[in-house]
């Protein structure tokens, strides 16, 4: 049986392809929508948004961010709710 090798160039092109970027963005939008729903059900303003980009070595990303950090980690004034973590299933 022969050996099959995948070049690093092929991997790089695959991870930078539009279908991969679209899939990352779709998953991030799903998480952001779920986070907004969880926040609304708990009377917490979450303002989830998707931020897309490319890391320095070429790997794409789509992150879900919020301007309400206190609800995720808790603080002296805010109860910890972990809405982003729960929306992502973590």
PABA-156939 format. One record per residue (C-alpha): residue number from 0; x, y, z. Coordinates in nm, 3 decimals. Example, Ala and Ser with C-alpha at 12.3 -4.5 7.8 and 13.67 -1.06 7.14 Angstrom:
<atoms>
[0, [1.230, -0.450, 0.780]]
[1, [1.367, -0.106, 0.714]]
</atoms>
This chain:
<atoms>
[0, [0.000, 0.000, 0.000]]
[1, [0.133, 0.345, -0.094]]
[2, [0.195, 0.645, 0.125]]
[3, [-0.018, 0.955, 0.093]]
[4, [0.119, 1.287, 0.211]]
[5, [-0.076, 1.610, 0.245]]
[6, [0.133, 1.919, 0.187]]
[7, [0.123, 2.214, 0.424]]
[8, [0.031, 2.430, 0.123]]
[9, [-0.285, 2.223, 0.068]]
[10, [-0.379, 2.254, 0.436]]
[11, [-0.320, 2.629, 0.428]]
[12, [-0.534, 2.675, 0.117]]
[13, [-0.811, 2.459, 0.266]]
[14, [-0.827, 2.650, 0.593]]
[15, [-0.832, 2.984, 0.410]]
[16, [-1.104, 2.877, 0.168]]
[17, [-1.437, 3.059, 0.158]]
[18, [-1.642, 2.751, 0.263]]
[19, [-1.434, 2.721, 0.582]]
[20, [-1.472, 3.093, 0.656]]
[21, [-1.847, 3.069, 0.589]]
[22, [-1.878, 2.773, 0.825]]
[23, [-1.690, 2.955, 1.103]]
[24, [-1.906, 3.265, 1.059]]
[25, [-2.227, 3.060, 1.054]]
[26, [-2.137, 2.883, 1.378]]
[27, [-2.043, 3.216, 1.541]]
[28, [-2.372, 3.376, 1.432]]
[29, [-2.562, 3.081, 1.583]]
[30, [-2.379, 3.125, 1.914]]
[31, [-2.434, 3.503, 1.911]]
[32, [-2.806, 3.455, 1.848]]
[33, [-2.830, 3.198, 2.127]]
[34, [-2.642, 3.434, 2.362]]
[35, [-2.882, 3.719, 2.281]]
[36, [-3.178, 3.489, 2.352]]
[37, [-3.031, 3.367, 2.682]]
[38, [-2.955, 3.725, 2.784]]
[39, [-3.308, 3.840, 2.702]]
[40, [-3.458, 3.551, 2.900]]
[41, [-3.248, 3.651, 3.203]]
[42, [-3.298, 4.029, 3.162]]
[43, [-2.929, 4.082, 3.085]]
[44, [-2.817, 4.310, 2.802]]
[45, [-2.554, 4.103, 2.625]]
[46, [-2.505, 4.273, 2.282]]
[47, [-2.330, 3.973, 2.125]]
[48, [-2.152, 4.036, 1.795]]
[49, [-1.935, 3.833, 1.557]]
[50, [-1.582, 3.947, 1.480]]
[51, [-1.411, 3.776, 1.185]]
[52, [-1.051, 3.792, 1.076]]
[53, [-0.730, 3.608, 0.998]]
[54, [-0.454, 3.525, 1.244]]
[55, [-0.094, 3.620, 1.154]]
[56, [-0.010, 3.271, 1.021]]
[57, [-0.319, 3.267, 0.800]]
[58, [-0.575, 3.079, 1.008]]
[59, [-0.922, 3.236, 0.990]]
[60, [-1.141, 3.293, 1.295]]
[61, [-1.490, 3.409, 1.385]]
[62, [-1.525, 3.509, 1.751]]
[63, [-1.836, 3.602, 1.945]]
[64, [-1.780, 3.905, 2.167]]
[65, [-1.993, 4.101, 2.410]]
[66, [-1.964, 4.440, 2.572]]
[67, [-2.100, 4.303, 2.901]]
[68, [-1.793, 4.131, 3.047]]
[69, [-1.926, 4.135, 3.402]]
[70, [-2.204, 3.888, 3.325]]
[71, [-1.955, 3.633, 3.191]]
[72, [-1.701, 3.638, 3.474]]
[73, [-1.885, 3.816, 3.751]]
[74, [-1.766, 4.112, 3.950]]
[75, [-1.829, 4.288, 4.276]]
[76, [-2.145, 4.436, 4.123]]
[77, [-2.257, 4.167, 3.877]]
[78, [-2.357, 3.806, 3.924]]
[79, [-2.163, 3.559, 3.708]]
[80, [-2.399, 3.420, 3.442]]
[81, [-2.164, 3.278, 3.172]]
[82, [-2.410, 3.355, 2.893]]
[83, [-2.149, 3.334, 2.614]]
[84, [-2.005, 3.012, 2.754]]
[85, [-2.347, 2.854, 2.786]]
[86, [-2.447, 2.970, 2.438]]
[87, [-2.135, 2.799, 2.299]]
[88, [-2.210, 2.481, 2.492]]
[89, [-1.902, 2.509, 2.713]]
</atoms>
